[in-house]
Structures are given as C-alpha cells and as structure tokens.
Amino acid sequence: MVFDRALAGVIGLTREEIAIFRKLSTPEKIQDFLTNIPINFEPQGDTCYSARVALQMNRCHCIEGAFIAASALLLQGRPALLMDFQASGDDDHVLALFKQGRHWGAISKSNSIWLRWRDPVYLTPRELAMSYFHEYVREKHKTLRRVSKPFDIGKYDPDYWMTSRENCWAMALEIDASPHMDLISKVQARKLKLRDSLETRAGDFKEWTP
C-alpha cells in the first residue's frame, strides 16, 4: 500500500507524525512498533488517549494502541477496523483488524502474552475472536463473552480518536455501544472448565512492569 500524504495533510498531522506513520507500511511493522511502546499504566487515573497523545506520551494501553494501528492502516489505504471484546468480570479489550486476501488478522497492544498479534489465517472475524477465547482470562476463569462486529473507525472525524488533545471517551463509548455478538451461550459459560495451576501461573507473566 502507498502512504496517503494528501490525507495526512487534510487530517493535520505534524511532520513528526507523518514520518512515523509513513514507516508503518504493513500490519507486521505496525505491530512491532506498538509492541515497543511501553504500556500505559495510567499513573494519574484512567485515560483514553488519541493516537497523537499516545505517541507524544510514548505509552499506550489496548484502545490507545488500537487508535495508533487504525491511524496507520487508514493512512496506508486500508480500512481502519477495530474489534471490541466484552468480558465477564474482566477488562474489555480493543484491537485493530486487517485482511490479507480473504483472511483476517489482528494488531493488538497487550501487556500479557495472550491478547496479542494474530496472523491473517482466519476466515471470519468470529473465528479470529475465538482464537482469543481460551487465553482471555482472569485468574482461573475464562471471561470473554461478546465481540463487536468490525467497527469502521475511519468513518469518524479523526479529531475524535486520532488527533484530539483530550481523552477520547466519546469514541470509546461509541465502540462499546456498537453491534456485538455473543461467542458462547449462558449454558456454555456455566460449564467452562477452570484453568489449571500451570496456566494460571503463566498468566502472571507480563512484558512491562509499573
């Protein structure tokens, strides 16, 4: 794909931002870039940084990383699609989707080993989402319950999520309120096997520490 310099100008990106996004020409490069950004532990309270602020602060959590990834995809001429995960008794998670041919992959910022990149080998968004099911956990419990349909954030004003100087809570609420689908039934949820002690210990491994 070719970097859209004209779109970057319309959006009002700075020279520094253009230099960053120009280099993020593939999903793999976007993922490597996000992986190297420290996790945002929100030391002064909850945040929902835009892509601009996350880059300036050099820290991000999942939705902030998804905003960066969606920005890069949009500027490289790809759809800017997100997926929102909703969990039971656990934090939600947001990632960016992309396609290679007929297959779906995901770019994801996470501090654990579980909720990260997915190669584009999945035939449907639901199939991709289910690849996270066993590892979406809180202690012994598997918590993932619902996922959004692909959410086209590229249809929204970039100032709501890419260039805003303020926290992007309205955009987060819009994503959360978008159409979602159940991954499992209530009966299935009640019968889920607890994770064993080895799986639970592995879940304690984190890339970044406060």
C-alpha positions as CSV (number, residue, x, y, z in Angstrom):
1,M,0.0,0.0,0.0
2,V,1.1,3.6,-0.6
3,F,1.1,6.3,2.2
4,D,-1.6,8.9,1.6
5,R,0.3,12.1,2.1
6,A,-2.8,14.2,1.0
7,L,-5.0,12.6,3.6
8,A,-2.3,13.2,6.3
9,G,-2.4,16.9,5.3
10,V,-6.2,17.1,5.5
11,I,-6.1,15.4,8.9
12,G,-3.5,17.9,10.1
13,L,-0.7,15.6,11.1
14,T,2.6,17.0,12.1
15,R,5.9,16.3,10.2
16,E,6.9,14.0,13.1
17,E,3.6,12.1,12.9
18,I,3.9,11.7,9.2
19,A,7.4,10.4,9.5
20,I,6.2,7.8,12.0
21,F,3.1,6.6,10.0
22,R,4.9,6.6,6.7
23,K,7.2,3.8,8.0
24,L,4.3,1.7,9.3
25,S,3.6,0.3,5.8
26,T,2.5,-3.2,6.8
27,P,0.4,-4.8,9.7
28,E,3.6,-6.5,10.8
29,K,5.5,-3.2,11.1
30,I,2.6,-1.6,12.9
31,Q,2.5,-4.5,15.4
32,D,6.3,-4.3,16.0
33,F,6.0,-0.6,16.6
34,L,3.2,-1.0,19.1
35,T,5.0,-3.8,20.9
36,N,7.9,-1.5,21.6
37,I,5.8,1.3,23.1
38,P,5.7,1.0,26.9
39,I,2.3,0.1,28.5
40,N,0.3,3.0,29.8
41,F,-0.3,2.1,33.5
42,E,-2.4,5.3,33.9
43,P,-0.5,6.6,36.9
44,Q,-2.7,9.7,37.2
45,G,-6.0,8.0,36.5
46,D,-8.0,6.5,33.6
47,T,-7.0,7.6,30.1
48,C,-8.2,7.1,26.6
49,Y,-5.5,8.9,24.6
50,S,-5.9,9.7,21.0
51,A,-3.2,8.3,18.6
52,R,-1.5,11.7,18.7
53,V,-1.3,11.9,22.5
54,A,-0.3,8.3,22.9
55,L,2.6,8.8,20.5
56,Q,3.7,12.0,22.3
57,M,3.5,10.3,25.7
58,N,5.2,7.2,24.4
59,R,2.8,4.9,26.2
60,C,-0.5,3.2,25.4
61,H,-2.9,0.5,26.6
62,C,-5.1,-1.5,24.3
63,I,-7.6,1.0,22.9
64,E,-4.9,3.7,22.6
65,G,-2.7,1.2,20.7
66,A,-5.7,0.3,18.5
67,F,-6.1,4.0,17.7
68,I,-2.5,4.1,16.5
69,A,-2.9,1.0,14.5
70,A,-6.1,2.2,12.9
71,S,-4.4,5.5,12.0
72,A,-1.6,3.7,10.3
73,L,-3.9,1.4,8.4
74,L,-6.1,4.3,7.2
75,L,-3.0,6.3,6.1
76,Q,-1.8,3.3,4.1
77,G,-5.1,3.0,2.2
78,R,-6.5,0.1,4.3
79,P,-9.8,0.0,6.1
80,A,-9.5,1.3,9.7
81,L,-11.4,-1.5,11.5
82,L,-11.5,-2.2,15.2
83,M,-12.9,-5.1,17.3
84,D,-14.2,-4.7,20.9
85,F,-14.1,-7.6,23.3
86,Q,-16.5,-7.6,26.2
87,A,-15.8,-9.8,29.2
88,S,-17.5,-11.1,32.3
89,G,-15.8,-9.8,35.5
90,D,-12.8,-8.7,33.5
91,D,-11.4,-5.7,31.5
92,D,-12.6,-5.2,27.9
93,H,-10.1,-5.2,25.1
94,V,-9.9,-3.4,21.8
95,L,-7.7,-4.4,18.8
96,A,-7.3,-3.4,15.1
97,L,-8.4,-5.8,12.3
98,F,-6.8,-6.2,8.9
99,K,-7.3,-8.6,5.9
100,Q,-4.9,-10.3,3.6
101,G,-6.9,-11.6,0.8
102,R,-9.9,-13.4,2.3
103,H,-8.4,-13.9,5.7
104,W,-8.5,-11.8,8.9
105,G,-5.7,-10.9,11.2
106,A,-5.3,-8.6,14.3
107,I,-2.9,-6.0,15.6
108,S,-3.1,-5.7,19.4
109,K,-1.4,-4.0,22.3
110,S,-1.4,-6.1,25.4
111,N,0.9,-6.5,28.5
112,S,0.2,-10.2,28.6
113,I,1.3,-12.9,26.2
114,W,-2.2,-13.9,25.4
115,L,-4.1,-11.0,23.7
116,R,-1.5,-10.0,21.1
117,W,-1.0,-10.3,17.3
118,R,-2.9,-12.7,15.2
119,D,-1.7,-13.8,11.8
120,P,-4.2,-13.4,8.9
121,V,-5.3,-17.0,8.7
122,Y,-8.9,-16.7,10.0
123,L,-11.9,-16.8,7.6
124,T,-14.2,-14.7,9.6
125,P,-14.0,-12.1,12.4
126,R,-15.7,-14.5,14.8
127,E,-13.2,-17.2,14.0
128,L,-10.4,-14.8,14.8
129,A,-12.1,-13.7,18.0
130,M,-12.5,-17.3,19.2
131,S,-8.7,-17.7,18.9
132,Y,-8.5,-15.5,22.0
133,F,-11.2,-17.3,24.0
134,H,-9.0,-19.8,25.9
135,E,-6.5,-17.2,26.9
136,Y,-8.9,-14.3,27.7
137,V,-8.8,-14.9,31.5
138,R,-8.9,-13.5,35.0
139,E,-7.0,-15.9,37.3
140,K,-8.7,-19.3,36.8
141,H,-11.7,-18.1,34.8
142,K,-12.2,-17.7,31.0
143,T,-14.0,-14.4,30.7
144,L,-14.5,-13.5,27.1
145,R,-18.3,-13.4,26.2
146,R,-19.0,-10.9,23.4
147,V,-17.2,-9.2,20.5
148,S,-18.2,-6.3,18.3
149,K,-18.7,-6.7,14.6
150,P,-15.8,-5.0,12.7
151,F,-16.1,-1.3,13.7
152,D,-15.1,1.2,11.0
153,I,-13.5,4.0,12.9
154,G,-12.3,5.5,9.7
155,K,-15.8,6.8,9.1
156,Y,-15.5,9.1,12.2
157,D,-13.9,12.5,12.4
158,P,-10.1,11.9,13.1
159,D,-10.3,14.5,15.8
160,Y,-12.4,12.1,17.9
161,W,-9.7,9.5,18.0
162,M,-6.6,10.3,16.0
163,T,-5.6,14.0,16.7
164,S,-7.6,15.0,19.8
165,R,-5.7,16.6,22.7
166,E,-8.4,15.4,25.1
167,N,-9.3,11.9,26.2
168,C,-11.4,10.1,23.6
169,W,-14.2,8.8,25.9
170,A,-17.0,9.5,23.4
171,M,-15.2,7.4,20.8
172,A,-14.7,4.6,23.4
173,L,-18.4,4.7,24.2
174,E,-19.4,4.6,20.5
175,I,-17.3,1.5,20.1
176,D,-18.7,-0.2,23.2
177,A,-22.3,0.6,22.1
178,S,-21.8,-0.7,18.5
179,P,-23.4,-4.1,17.5
180,H,-21.8,-7.0,19.3
181,M,-22.4,-10.8,19.0
182,D,-22.3,-13.5,21.7
183,L,-19.4,-16.0,21.5
184,I,-20.9,-18.6,23.8
185,S,-24.3,-19.2,25.4
186,K,-25.1,-18.8,29.1
187,V,-25.2,-22.6,29.5
188,Q,-21.8,-22.9,28.0
189,A,-20.5,-20.1,30.2
190,R,-21.6,-22.0,33.3
191,K,-19.8,-25.2,32.2
192,L,-16.4,-23.7,31.3
193,K,-13.6,-25.6,32.9
194,L,-11.3,-23.6,35.2
195,R,-7.7,-23.1,34.1
196,D,-5.2,-25.3,35.9
197,S,-2.3,-24.2,38.1
198,L,0.3,-24.1,35.3
199,E,-2.0,-22.0,33.1
200,T,-2.7,-19.7,36.0
201,R,1.0,-19.1,36.7
202,A,1.7,-18.5,33.1
203,G,-0.9,-15.8,33.1
204,D,1.1,-13.8,35.7
205,F,3.9,-13.1,33.1
206,K,3.9,-9.5,31.9
207,E,6.1,-7.7,29.4
208,W,6.1,-4.3,31.2
209,T,6.1,-3.6,35.0
210,P,4.9,-0.3,36.6
